[in-house]
């Protein structure tokens, strides 16, 4: 299981990206929301959609959930 977070700050396209602990692109503590521990990014993205309507997986740490 991995710990997942969503970035409070949207990307230029409006996406709030989901990251795991240890990701080089993980936002600072004050710019992220802890989503929980999950076996896959799919569950973390679903949880992040409770906070933001436009969510995407990080290309680097949640690639299975990343859409272009």
CHARMM-style PDB file with segment names, atoms N, HN, CA, C and O in Angstrom:
ATOM      1  N   UNK     1       0.845  -1.195   0.000  1.00  0.00      PROA
ATOM      2  CA  UNK     1       0.000   0.000   0.000  1.00  0.00      PROA
ATOM      3  C   UNK     1       0.879   1.242   0.000  1.00  0.00      PROA
ATOM      4  O   UNK     1       1.980   1.255   0.550  1.00  0.00      PROA
ATOM      5  N   UNK     2       0.369   2.259  -0.619  1.00  0.00      PROA
ATOM      6  HN  UNK     2      -0.526   2.249  -1.066  1.00  0.00      PROA
ATOM      7  CA  UNK     2       1.078   3.538  -0.658  1.00  0.00      PROA
ATOM      8  C   UNK     2       0.203   4.634  -0.074  1.00  0.00      PROA
ATOM      9  O   UNK     2      -1.024   4.551  -0.113  1.00  0.00      PROA
ATOM     10  N   UNK     3       0.841   5.655   0.463  1.00  0.00      PROA
ATOM     11  HN  UNK     3       1.838   5.723   0.495  1.00  0.00      PROA
ATOM     12  CA  UNK     3       0.134   6.834   0.959  1.00  0.00      PROA
ATOM     13  C   UNK     3      -0.064   7.779  -0.222  1.00  0.00      PROA
ATOM     14  O   UNK     3       0.883   8.080  -0.948  1.00  0.00      PROA
ATOM     15  N   UNK     4      -1.292   8.243  -0.409  1.00  0.00      PROA
ATOM     16  HN  UNK     4      -2.061   7.998   0.181  1.00  0.00      PROA
ATOM     17  CA  UNK     4      -1.627   9.119  -1.532  1.00  0.00      PROA
ATOM     18  C   UNK     4      -2.070  10.489  -1.051  1.00  0.00      PROA
ATOM     19  O   UNK     4      -2.666  10.645   0.015  1.00  0.00      PROA
ATOM     20  N   UNK     5      -1.753  11.475  -1.879  1.00  0.00      PROA
ATOM     21  HN  UNK     5      -1.268  11.348  -2.744  1.00  0.00      PROA
ATOM     22  CA  UNK     5      -2.085  12.873  -1.604  1.00  0.00      PROA
ATOM     23  C   UNK     5      -2.595  13.524  -2.883  1.00  0.00      PROA
ATOM     24  O   UNK     5      -2.260  13.094  -3.987  1.00  0.00      PROA
ATOM     25  N   UNK     6      -3.403  14.562  -2.726  1.00  0.00      PROA
ATOM     26  HN  UNK     6      -3.675  14.912  -1.829  1.00  0.00      PROA
ATOM     27  CA  UNK     6      -3.814  15.353  -3.882  1.00  0.00      PROA
ATOM     28  C   UNK     6      -3.289  16.773  -3.688  1.00  0.00      PROA
ATOM     29  O   UNK     6      -3.321  17.323  -2.587  1.00  0.00      PROA
ATOM     30  N   UNK     7      -2.812  17.343  -4.771  1.00  0.00      PROA
ATOM     31  HN  UNK     7      -2.786  16.896  -5.665  1.00  0.00      PROA
ATOM     32  CA  UNK     7      -2.276  18.699  -4.759  1.00  0.00      PROA
ATOM     33  C   UNK     7      -3.434  19.688  -4.663  1.00  0.00      PROA
ATOM     34  O   UNK     7      -4.373  19.621  -5.456  1.00  0.00      PROA
ATOM     35  N   UNK     8      -3.376  20.609  -3.693  1.00  0.00      PROA
ATOM     36  HN  UNK     8      -2.614  20.664  -3.048  1.00  0.00      PROA
ATOM     37  CA  UNK     8      -4.395  21.642  -3.552  1.00  0.00      PROA
ATOM     38  C   UNK     8      -4.338  22.641  -4.707  1.00  0.00      PROA
ATOM     39  O   UNK     8      -5.343  23.263  -5.052  1.00  0.00      PROA
ATOM     40  N   UNK     9      -3.163  22.785  -5.293  1.00  0.00      PROA
ATOM     41  HN  UNK     9      -2.346  22.280  -5.013  1.00  0.00      PROA
ATOM     42  CA  UNK     9      -2.975  23.731  -6.397  1.00  0.00      PROA
ATOM     43  C   UNK     9      -3.178  23.010  -7.722  1.00  0.00      PROA
ATOM     44  O   UNK     9      -2.551  21.984  -7.985  1.00  0.00      PROA
ATOM     45  N   UNK    10      -4.049  23.550  -8.544  1.00  0.00      PROA
ATOM     46  HN  UNK    10      -4.558  24.384  -8.330  1.00  0.00      PROA
ATOM     47  CA  UNK    10      -4.314  22.944  -9.847  1.00  0.00      PROA
ATOM     48  C   UNK    10      -3.180  23.242 -10.827  1.00  0.00      PROA
ATOM     49  O   UNK    10      -2.496  24.261 -10.727  1.00  0.00      PROA
ATOM     50  N   UNK    11      -3.003  22.324 -11.774  1.00  0.00      PROA
ATOM     51  HN  UNK    11      -3.558  21.496 -11.856  1.00  0.00      PROA
ATOM     52  CA  UNK    11      -2.076  22.544 -12.882  1.00  0.00      PROA
ATOM     53  C   UNK    11      -2.689  23.613 -13.801  1.00  0.00      PROA
ATOM     54  O   UNK    11      -3.827  24.032 -13.591  1.00  0.00      PROA
ATOM     55  N   UNK    12      -1.945  24.044 -14.803  1.00  0.00      PROA
ATOM     56  HN  UNK    12      -1.020  23.703 -14.974  1.00  0.00      PROA
ATOM     57  CA  UNK    12      -2.452  25.053 -15.736  1.00  0.00      PROA
ATOM     58  C   UNK    12      -3.746  24.618 -16.425  1.00  0.00      PROA
ATOM     59  O   UNK    12      -4.579  25.454 -16.775  1.00  0.00      PROA
ATOM     60  N   UNK    13      -3.912  23.307 -16.617  1.00  0.00      PROA
ATOM     61  HN  UNK    13      -3.235  22.627 -16.332  1.00  0.00      PROA
ATOM     62  CA  UNK    13      -5.114  22.799 -17.291  1.00  0.00      PROA
ATOM     63  C   UNK    13      -6.274  22.555 -16.323  1.00  0.00      PROA
ATOM     64  O   UNK    13      -7.346  22.119 -16.741  1.00  0.00      PROA
ATOM     65  N   UNK    14      -6.068  22.832 -15.039  1.00  0.00      PROA
ATOM     66  HN  UNK    14      -5.197  23.187 -14.699  1.00  0.00      PROA
ATOM     67  CA  UNK    14      -7.116  22.673 -14.035  1.00  0.00      PROA
ATOM     68  C   UNK    14      -7.067  21.379 -13.250  1.00  0.00      PROA
ATOM     69  O   UNK    14      -7.834  21.210 -12.302  1.00  0.00      PROA
ATOM     70  N   UNK    15      -6.176  20.449 -13.622  1.00  0.00      PROA
ATOM     71  HN  UNK    15      -5.552  20.586 -14.392  1.00  0.00      PROA
ATOM     72  CA  UNK    15      -6.054  19.171 -12.916  1.00  0.00      PROA
ATOM     73  C   UNK    15      -5.429  19.346 -11.536  1.00  0.00      PROA
ATOM     74  O   UNK    15      -4.481  20.109 -11.357  1.00  0.00      PROA
ATOM     75  N   UNK    16      -5.983  18.619 -10.565  1.00  0.00      PROA
ATOM     76  HN  UNK    16      -6.754  17.998 -10.710  1.00  0.00      PROA
ATOM     77  CA  UNK    16      -5.368  18.474  -9.249  1.00  0.00      PROA
ATOM     78  C   UNK    16      -4.736  17.083  -9.269  1.00  0.00      PROA
ATOM     79  O   UNK    16      -5.446  16.080  -9.343  1.00  0.00      PROA
ATOM     80  N   UNK    17      -3.415  17.020  -9.204  1.00  0.00      PROA
ATOM     81  HN  UNK    17      -2.839  17.835  -9.144  1.00  0.00      PROA
ATOM     82  CA  UNK    17      -2.716  15.750  -9.379  1.00  0.00      PROA
ATOM     83  C   UNK    17      -2.606  14.952  -8.083  1.00  0.00      PROA
ATOM     84  O   UNK    17      -2.424  15.499  -6.995  1.00  0.00      PROA
ATOM     85  N   UNK    18      -2.725  13.629  -8.248  1.00  0.00      PROA
ATOM     86  HN  UNK    18      -2.873  13.184  -9.132  1.00  0.00      PROA
ATOM     87  CA  UNK    18      -2.595  12.679  -7.142  1.00  0.00      PROA
ATOM     88  C   UNK    18      -1.167  12.137  -7.148  1.00  0.00      PROA
ATOM     89  O   UNK    18      -0.655  11.715  -8.185  1.00  0.00      PROA
ATOM     90  N   UNK    19      -0.525  12.157  -5.961  1.00  0.00      PROA
ATOM     91  HN  UNK    19      -0.941  12.499  -5.119  1.00  0.00      PROA
ATOM     92  CA  UNK    19       0.869  11.729  -5.806  1.00  0.00      PROA
ATOM     93  C   UNK    19       1.000  10.736  -4.653  1.00  0.00      PROA
ATOM     94  O   UNK    19       0.125  10.638  -3.793  1.00  0.00      PROA
ATOM     95  N   UNK    20       2.106  10.007  -4.657  1.00  0.00      PROA
ATOM     96  HN  UNK    20       2.817  10.086  -5.356  1.00  0.00      PROA
ATOM     97  CA  UNK    20       2.440   9.116  -3.548  1.00  0.00      PROA
ATOM     98  C   UNK    20       3.615   9.694  -2.760  1.00  0.00      PROA
ATOM     99  O   UNK    20       4.351  10.551  -3.248  1.00  0.00      PROA
ATOM    100  N   UNK    21       3.771   9.206  -1.538  1.00  0.00      PROA
ATOM    101  HN  UNK    21       3.173   8.509  -1.142  1.00  0.00      PROA
ATOM    102  CA  UNK    21       4.918   9.583  -0.724  1.00  0.00      PROA
ATOM    103  C   UNK    21       6.196   9.229  -1.482  1.00  0.00      PROA
ATOM    104  O   UNK    21       6.286   8.152  -2.072  1.00  0.00      PROA
ATOM    105  N   UNK    22       7.173  10.115  -1.472  1.00  0.00      PROA
ATOM    106  HN  UNK    22       7.100  10.989  -0.993  1.00  0.00      PROA
ATOM    107  CA  UNK    22       8.444   9.856  -2.132  1.00  0.00      PROA
ATOM    108  C   UNK    22       8.514  10.363  -3.556  1.00  0.00      PROA
ATOM    109  O   UNK    22       9.592  10.371  -4.150  1.00  0.00      PROA
ATOM    110  N   UNK    23       7.398  10.785  -4.121  1.00  0.00      PROA
ATOM    111  HN  UNK    23       6.522  10.778  -3.639  1.00  0.00      PROA
ATOM    112  CA  UNK    23       7.401  11.315  -5.483  1.00  0.00      PROA
ATOM    113  C   UNK    23       8.177  12.634  -5.523  1.00  0.00      PROA
ATOM    114  O   UNK    23       8.035  13.470  -4.630  1.00  0.00      PROA
ATOM    115  N   UNK    24       8.981  12.810  -6.542  1.00  0.00      PROA
ATOM    116  HN  UNK    24       9.097  12.131  -7.267  1.00  0.00      PROA
ATOM    117  CA  UNK    24       9.750  14.053  -6.705  1.00  0.00      PROA
ATOM    118  C   UNK    24       8.843  15.265  -6.876  1.00  0.00      PROA
ATOM    119  O   UNK    24       9.256  16.392  -6.602  1.00  0.00      PROA
ATOM    120  N   UNK    25       7.607  15.042  -7.327  1.00  0.00      PROA
ATOM    121  HN  UNK    25       7.271  14.126  -7.549  1.00  0.00      PROA
ATOM    122  CA  UNK    25       6.665  16.137  -7.587  1.00  0.00      PROA
ATOM    123  C   UNK    25       5.636  16.298  -6.475  1.00  0.00      PROA
ATOM    124  O   UNK    25       4.696  17.080  -6.622  1.00  0.00      PROA
ATOM    125  N   UNK    26       5.791  15.574  -5.363  1.00  0.00      PROA
ATOM    126  HN  UNK    26       6.554  14.939  -5.243  1.00  0.00      PROA
ATOM    127  CA  UNK    26       4.862  15.691  -4.235  1.00  0.00      PROA
ATOM    128  C   UNK    26       4.888  17.124  -3.704  1.00  0.00      PROA
ATOM    129  O   UNK    26       5.957  17.647  -3.390  1.00  0.00      PROA
ATOM    130  N   UNK    27       3.725  17.762  -3.603  1.00  0.00      PROA
ATOM    131  HN  UNK    27       2.857  17.338  -3.858  1.00  0.00      PROA
ATOM    132  CA  UNK    27       3.691  19.147  -3.116  1.00  0.00      PROA
ATOM    133  C   UNK    27       4.104  19.253  -1.647  1.00  0.00      PROA
ATOM    134  O   UNK    27       4.100  18.270  -0.906  1.00  0.00      PROA
ATOM    135  N   UNK    28       4.456  20.462  -1.256  1.00  0.00      PROA
ATOM    136  HN  UNK    28       4.459  21.260  -1.858  1.00  0.00      PROA
ATOM    137  CA  UNK    28       4.774  20.747   0.145  1.00  0.00      PROA
ATOM    138  C   UNK    28       3.559  20.406   1.014  1.00  0.00      PROA
ATOM    139  O   UNK    28       2.430  20.376   0.526  1.00  0.00      PROA
ATOM    140  N   UNK    29       3.798  20.150   2.295  1.00  0.00      PROA
ATOM    141  HN  UNK    29       4.715  20.174   2.692  1.00  0.00      PROA
ATOM    142  CA  UNK    29       2.749  19.728   3.232  1.00  0.00      PROA
ATOM    143  C   UNK    29       1.542  20.668   3.201  1.00  0.00      PROA
ATOM    144  O   UNK    29       0.402  20.205   3.233  1.00  0.00      PROA
ATOM    145  N   UNK    30       1.776  21.967   3.140  1.00  0.00      PROA
ATOM    146  HN  UNK    30       2.702  22.343   3.114  1.00  0.00      PROA
ATOM    147  CA  UNK    30       0.665  22.929   3.178  1.00  0.00      PROA
ATOM    148  C   UNK    30      -0.101  23.005   1.850  1.00  0.00      PROA
ATOM    149  O   UNK    30      -1.143  23.656   1.778  1.00  0.00      PROA
ATOM    150  N   UNK    31       0.403  22.351   0.806  1.00  0.00      PROA
ATOM    151  HN  UNK    31       1.250  21.822   0.864  1.00  0.00      PROA
ATOM    152  CA  UNK    31      -0.252  22.374  -0.508  1.00  0.00      PROA
ATOM    153  C   UNK    31      -0.829  21.024  -0.922  1.00  0.00      PROA
ATOM    154  O   UNK    31      -1.067  20.788  -2.107  1.00  0.00      PROA
ATOM    155  N   UNK    32      -1.056  20.141   0.043  1.00  0.00      PROA
ATOM    156  HN  UNK    32      -0.863  20.333   1.005  1.00  0.00      PROA
ATOM    157  CA  UNK    32      -1.591  18.825  -0.302  1.00  0.00      PROA
ATOM    158  C   UNK    32      -2.606  18.360   0.738  1.00  0.00      PROA
ATOM    159  O   UNK    32      -2.623  18.830   1.876  1.00  0.00      PROA
ATOM    160  N   UNK    33      -3.454  17.419   0.310  1.00  0.00      PROA
ATOM    161  HN  UNK    33      -3.440  17.036  -0.614  1.00  0.00      PROA
ATOM    162  CA  UNK    33      -4.449  16.793   1.172  1.00  0.00      PROA
ATOM    163  C   UNK    33      -4.157  15.296   1.187  1.00  0.00      PROA
ATOM    164  O   UNK    33      -4.043  14.668   0.135  1.00  0.00      PROA
ATOM    165  N   UNK    34      -4.037  14.739   2.372  1.00  0.00      PROA
ATOM    166  HN  UNK    34      -4.129  15.249   3.227  1.00  0.00      PROA
ATOM    167  CA  UNK    34      -3.813  13.298   2.515  1.00  0.00      PROA
ATOM    168  C   UNK    34      -5.100  12.572   2.152  1.00  0.00      PROA
ATOM    169  O   UNK    34      -6.164  12.891   2.682  1.00  0.00      PROA
ATOM    170  N   UNK    35      -5.012  11.605   1.258  1.00  0.00      PROA
ATOM    171  HN  UNK    35      -4.148  11.345   0.827  1.00  0.00      PROA
ATOM    172  CA  UNK    35      -6.182  10.854   0.804  1.00  0.00      PROA
ATOM    173  C   UNK    35      -6.329   9.515   1.504  1.00  0.00      PROA
ATOM    174  O   UNK    35      -7.445   9.018   1.655  1.00  0.00      PROA
ATOM    175  N   UNK    36      -5.218   8.919   1.935  1.00  0.00      PROA
ATOM    176  HN  UNK    36      -4.311   9.323   1.812  1.00  0.00      PROA
ATOM    177  CA  UNK    36      -5.260   7.622   2.592  1.00  0.00      PROA
ATOM    178  C   UNK    36      -4.248   6.662   1.993  1.00  0.00      PROA
ATOM    179  O   UNK    36      -3.481   7.026   1.102  1.00  0.00      PROA
ATOM    180  N   UNK    37      -4.254   5.427   2.493  1.00  0.00      PROA
ATOM    181  HN  UNK    37      -4.877   5.131   3.217  1.00  0.00      PROA
ATOM    182  CA  UNK    37      -3.381   4.364   1.998  1.00  0.00      PROA
ATOM    183  C   UNK    37      -4.195   3.471   1.061  1.00  0.00      PROA
ATOM    184  O   UNK    37      -5.266   2.985   1.424  1.00  0.00      PROA
ATOM    185  N   UNK    38      -3.676   3.265  -0.138  1.00  0.00      PROA
ATOM    186  HN  UNK    38      -2.806   3.660  -0.433  1.00  0.00      PROA
ATOM    187  CA  UNK    38      -4.392   2.477  -1.144  1.00  0.00      PROA
ATOM    188  C   UNK    38      -3.437   1.537  -1.856  1.00  0.00      PROA
ATOM    189  O   UNK    38      -2.229   1.769  -1.901  1.00  0.00      PROA
ATOM    190  N   UNK    39      -4.002   0.463  -2.415  1.00  0.00      PROA
ATOM    191  HN  UNK    39      -4.984   0.275  -2.378  1.00  0.00      PROA
ATOM    192  CA  UNK    39      -3.231  -0.497  -3.205  1.00  0.00      PROA
ATOM    193  C   UNK    39      -3.013  -0.008  -4.622  1.00  0.00      PROA
ATOM    194  O   UNK    39      -2.111  -0.488  -5.308  1.00  0.00      PROA
ATOM    195  N   UNK    40      -3.827   0.944  -5.077  1.00  0.00      PROA
ATOM    196  HN  UNK    40      -4.559   1.334  -4.520  1.00  0.00      PROA
ATOM    197  CA  UNK    40      -3.690   1.454  -6.440  1.00  0.00      PROA
ATOM    198  C   UNK    40      -4.094   2.919  -6.488  1.00  0.00      PROA
ATOM    199  O   UNK    40      -4.776   3.424  -5.596  1.00  0.00      PROA
ATOM    200  N   UNK    41      -3.662   3.580  -7.538  1.00  0.00      PROA
ATOM    201  HN  UNK    41      -3.108   3.169  -8.262  1.00  0.00      PROA
ATOM    202  CA  UNK    41      -3.994   4.991  -7.695  1.00  0.00      PROA
ATOM    203  C   UNK    41      -5.477   5.188  -8.021  1.00  0.00      PROA
ATOM    204  O   UNK    41      -6.021   6.268  -7.795  1.00  0.00      PROA
ATOM    205  N   UNK    42      -6.130   4.156  -8.548  1.00  0.00      PROA
ATOM    206  HN  UNK    42      -5.688   3.278  -8.732  1.00  0.00      PROA
ATOM    207  CA  UNK    42      -7.542   4.299  -8.918  1.00  0.00      PROA
ATOM    208  C   UNK    42      -8.406   4.695  -7.724  1.00  0.00      PROA
ATOM    209  O   UNK    42      -9.246   5.588  -7.831  1.00  0.00      PROA
ATOM    210  N   UNK    43      -8.202   4.041  -6.605  1.00  0.00      PROA
ATOM    211  HN  UNK    43      -7.519   3.316  -6.518  1.00  0.00      PROA
ATOM    212  CA  UNK    43      -8.965   4.356  -5.393  1.00  0.00      PROA
ATOM    213  C   UNK    43      -8.608   5.746  -4.882  1.00  0.00      PROA
ATOM    214  O   UNK    43      -9.475   6.468  -4.390  1.00  0.00      PROA
ATOM    215  N   UNK    44      -7.346   6.121  -4.996  1.00  0.00      PROA
ATOM    216  HN  UNK    44      -6.642   5.534  -5.395  1.00  0.00      PROA
ATOM    217  CA  UNK    44      -6.906   7.444  -4.538  1.00  0.00      PROA
ATOM    218  C   UNK    44      -7.514   8.551  -5.404  1.00  0.00      PROA
ATOM    219  O   UNK    44      -7.929   9.589  -4.889  1.00  0.00      PROA
ATOM    220  N   UNK    45      -7.564   8.329  -6.712  1.00  0.00      PROA
ATOM    221  HN  UNK    45      -7.226   7.486  -7.131  1.00  0.00      PROA
ATOM    222  CA  UNK    45      -8.177   9.319  -7.614  1.00  0.00      PROA
ATOM    223  C   UNK    45      -9.664   9.465  -7.292  1.00  0.00      PROA
ATOM    224  O   UNK    45     -10.192  10.577  -7.277  1.00  0.00      PROA
ATOM    225  N   UNK    46     -10.326   8.362  -7.039  1.00  0.00      PROA
ATOM    226  HN  UNK    46      -9.897   7.458  -7.050  1.00  0.00      PROA
ATOM    227  CA  UNK    46     -11.755   8.406  -6.675  1.00  0.00      PROA
ATOM    228  C   UNK    46     -11.949   9.233  -5.405  1.00  0.00      PROA
ATOM    229  O   UNK    46     -12.858  10.060  -5.332  1.00  0.00      PROA
ATOM    230  N   UNK    47     -11.097   9.010  -4.408  1.00  0.00      PROA
ATOM    231  HN  UNK    47     -10.359   8.338  -4.466  1.00  0.00      PROA
ATOM    232  CA  UNK    47     -11.172   9.767  -3.154  1.00  0.00      PROA
ATOM    233  C   UNK    47     -10.890  11.249  -3.404  1.00  0.00      PROA
ATOM    234  O   UNK    47     -11.557  12.105  -2.824  1.00  0.00      PROA
ATOM    235  N   UNK    48      -9.910  11.565  -4.259  1.00  0.00      PROA
ATOM    236  HN  UNK    48      -9.368  10.870  -4.730  1.00  0.00      PROA
ATOM    237  CA  UNK    48      -9.558  12.956  -4.562  1.00  0.00      PROA
ATOM    238  C   UNK    48     -10.725  13.689  -5.216  1.00  0.00      PROA
ATOM    239  O   UNK    48     -10.862  14.903  -5.064  1.00  0.00      PROA
ATOM    240  N   UNK    49     -11.574  12.946  -5.951  1.00  0.00      PROA
ATOM    241  HN  UNK    49     -11.463  11.960  -6.074  1.00  0.00      PROA
ATOM    242  CA  UNK    49     -12.727  13.572  -6.610  1.00  0.00      PROA
ATOM    243  C   UNK    49     -13.795  14.009  -5.615  1.00  0.00      PROA
ATOM    244  O   UNK    49     -14.742  14.701  -5.989  1.00  0.00      PROA
ATOM    245  N   UNK    50     -13.652  13.609  -4.342  1.00  0.00      PROA
ATOM    246  HN  UNK    50     -12.883  13.046  -4.039  1.00  0.00      PROA
ATOM    247  CA  UNK    50     -14.527  14.135  -3.291  1.00  0.00      PROA
ATOM    248  C   UNK    50     -14.127  15.569  -2.950  1.00  0.00      PROA
ATOM    249  O   UNK    50     -14.920  16.321  -2.384  1.00  0.00      PROA
ATOM    250  N   UNK    51     -12.899  15.944  -3.296  1.00  0.00      PROA
ATOM    251  HN  UNK    51     -12.255  15.333  -3.756  1.00  0.00      PROA
ATOM    252  CA  UNK    51     -12.393  17.292  -3.019  1.00  0.00      PROA
ATOM    253  C   UNK    51     -12.419  18.188  -4.251  1.00  0.00      PROA
ATOM    254  O   UNK    51     -12.723  19.377  -4.151  1.00  0.00      PROA
ATOM    255  N   UNK    52     -12.101  17.622  -5.404  1.00  0.00      PROA
ATOM    256  HN  UNK    52     -11.854  16.657  -5.484  1.00  0.00      PROA
ATOM    257  CA  UNK    52     -11.984  18.380  -6.657  1.00  0.00      PROA
ATOM    258  C   UNK    52     -12.638  17.598  -7.792  1.00  0.00      PROA
ATOM    259  O   UNK    52     -12.562  16.370  -7.834  1.00  0.00      PROA
ATOM    260  N   UNK    53     -13.274  18.312  -8.703  1.00  0.00      PROA
ATOM    261  HN  UNK    53     -13.335  19.309  -8.668  1.00  0.00      PROA
ATOM    262  CA  UNK    53     -13.936  17.623  -9.821  1.00  0.00      PROA
ATOM    263  C   UNK    53     -12.956  17.212 -10.915  1.00  0.00      PROA
ATOM    264  O   UNK    53     -13.183  16.229 -11.620  1.00  0.00      PROA
ATOM    265  N   UNK    54     -11.864  17.967 -11.056  1.00  0.00      PROA
ATOM    266  HN  UNK    54     -11.679  18.765 -10.483  1.00  0.00      PROA
ATOM    267  CA  UNK    54     -10.883  17.664 -12.100  1.00  0.00      PROA
ATOM    268  C   UNK    54      -9.610  17.127 -11.450  1.00  0.00      PROA
ATOM    269  O   UNK    54      -8.828  17.881 -10.871  1.00  0.00      PROA
ATOM    270  N   UNK    55      -9.417  15.811 -11.556  1.00  0.00      PROA
ATOM    271  HN  UNK    55     -10.053  15.199 -12.026  1.00  0.00      PROA
ATOM    272  CA  UNK    55      -8.310  15.120 -10.893  1.00  0.00      PROA
ATOM    273  C   UNK    55      -7.569  14.267 -11.917  1.00  0.00      PROA
ATOM    274  O   UNK    55      -8.176  13.739 -12.848  1.00  0.00      PROA
ATOM    275  N   UNK    56      -6.263  14.136 -11.742  1.00  0.00      PROA
ATOM    276  HN  UNK    56      -5.770  14.566 -10.985  1.00  0.00      PROA
ATOM    277  CA  UNK    56      -5.444  13.319 -12.630  1.00  0.00      PROA
ATOM    278  C   UNK    56      -4.333  12.681 -11.802  1.00  0.00      PROA
ATOM    279  O   UNK    56      -3.887  13.259 -10.811  1.00  0.00      PROA
ATOM    280  N   UNK    57      -3.889  11.504 -12.200  1.00  0.00      PROA
ATOM    281  HN  UNK    57      -4.252  11.034 -13.005  1.00  0.00      PROA
ATOM    282  CA  UNK    57      -2.747  10.866 -11.554  1.00  0.00      PROA
ATOM    283  C   UNK    57      -1.453  11.491 -12.036  1.00  0.00      PROA
ATOM    284  O   UNK    57      -1.348  11.888 -13.197  1.00  0.00      PROA
ATOM    285  N   UNK    58      -0.488  11.579 -11.175  1.00  0.00      PROA
ATOM    286  HN  UNK    58      -0.573  11.256 -10.232  1.00  0.00      PROA
ATOM    287  CA  UNK    58       0.840  12.087 -11.536  1.00  0.00      PROA
ATOM    288  C   UNK    58       1.474  11.164 -12.585  1.00  0.00      PROA
ATOM    289  O   UNK    58       1.420   9.941 -12.460  1.00  0.00      PROA
ATOM    290  N   UNK    59       2.059  11.751 -13.594  1.00  0.00      PROA
ATOM    291  HN  UNK    59       2.102  12.745 -13.696  1.00  0.00      PROA
ATOM    292  CA  UNK    59       2.711  10.982 -14.661  1.00  0.00      PROA
ATOM    293  C   UNK    59       3.831  10.110 -14.108  1.00  0.00      PROA
ATOM    294  O   UNK    59       4.092   9.034 -14.644  1.00  0.00      PROA
ATOM    295  N   UNK    60       4.492  10.552 -13.051  1.00  0.00      PROA
ATOM    296  HN  UNK    60       4.280  11.426 -12.615  1.00  0.00      PROA
ATOM    297  CA  UNK    60       5.671   9.862 -12.526  1.00  0.00      PROA
ATOM    298  C   UNK    60       5.353   8.820 -11.456  1.00  0.00      PROA
ATOM    299  O   UNK    60       5.945   7.741 -11.466  1.00  0.00      PROA
ATOM    300  N   UNK    61       4.441   9.111 -10.540  1.00  0.00      PROA
ATOM    301  HN  UNK    61       3.960   9.988 -10.532  1.00  0.00      PROA
ATOM    302  CA  UNK    61       4.199   8.168  -9.441  1.00  0.00      PROA
ATOM    303  C   UNK    61       2.843   7.482  -9.499  1.00  0.00      PROA
ATOM    304  O   UNK    61       2.625   6.495  -8.796  1.00  0.00      PROA
ATOM    305  N   UNK    62       1.925   7.985 -10.324  1.00  0.00      PROA
ATOM    306  HN  UNK    62       2.103   8.786 -10.894  1.00  0.00      PROA
ATOM    307  CA  UNK    62       0.591   7.383 -10.450  1.00  0.00      PROA
ATOM    308  C   UNK    62       0.252   7.245 -11.935  1.00  0.00      PROA
ATOM    309  O   UNK    62      -0.844   7.586 -12.378  1.00  0.00      PROA
ATOM    310  N   UNK    63       1.216   6.743 -12.675  1.00  0.00      PROA
ATOM    311  HN  UNK    63       2.107   6.466 -12.315  1.00  0.00      PROA
ATOM    312  CA  UNK    63       1.123   6.710 -14.141  1.00  0.00      PROA
ATOM    313  C   UNK    63      -0.099   5.942 -14.651  1.00  0.00      PROA
ATOM    314  O   UNK    63      -0.666   6.306 -15.681  1.00  0.00      PROA
ATOM    315  N   UNK    64      -0.512   4.884 -13.944  1.00  0.00      PROA
ATOM    316  HN  UNK    64      -0.051   4.588 -13.108  1.00  0.00      PROA
ATOM    317  CA  UNK    64      -1.685   4.116 -14.375  1.00  0.00      PROA
ATOM    318  C   UNK    64      -2.957   4.964 -14.385  1.00  0.00      PROA
ATOM    319  O   UNK    64      -3.919   4.635 -15.080  1.00  0.00      PROA
ATOM    320  N   UNK    65      -2.962   6.048 -13.621  1.00  0.00      PROA
ATOM    321  HN  UNK    65      -2.181   6.315 -13.056  1.00  0.00      PROA
ATOM    322  CA  UNK    65      -4.145   6.912 -13.525  1.00  0.00      PROA
ATOM    323  C   UNK    65      -3.944   8.239 -14.242  1.00  0.00      PROA
ATOM    324  O   UNK    65      -4.806   9.117 -14.184  1.00  0.00      PROA
ATOM    325  N   UNK    66      -2.813   8.386 -14.916  1.00  0.00      PROA
ATOM    326  HN  UNK    66      -2.114   7.673 -14.964  1.00  0.00      PROA
ATOM    327  CA  UNK    66      -2.533   9.636 -15.629  1.00  0.00      PROA
ATOM    328  C   UNK    66      -3.189   9.614 -17.005  1.00  0.00      PROA
ATOM    329  O   UNK    66      -3.059   8.648 -17.756  1.00  0.00      PROA
ATOM    330  N   UNK    67      -3.894  10.691 -17.317  1.00  0.00      PROA
ATOM    331  HN  UNK    67      -4.000  11.476 -16.707  1.00  0.00      PROA
ATOM    332  CA  UNK    67      -4.461  10.867 -18.653  1.00  0.00      PROA
ATOM    333  C   UNK    67      -3.846  12.118 -19.254  1.00  0.00      PROA
ATOM    334  O   UNK    67      -3.547  13.070 -18.534  1.00  0.00      PROA
ATOM    335  N   UNK    68      -3.654  12.125 -20.559  1.00  0.00      PROA
ATOM    336  HN  UNK    68      -3.897  11.351 -21.144  1.00  0.00      PROA
ATOM    337  CA  UNK    68      -3.002  13.273 -21.191  1.00  0.00      PROA
ATOM    338  C   UNK    68      -3.908  14.463 -21.316  1.00  0.00      PROA
ATOM    339  OT1 UNK    68      -3.494  15.502 -21.830  1.00  0.00      PROA
TER     340      UNK     68
END
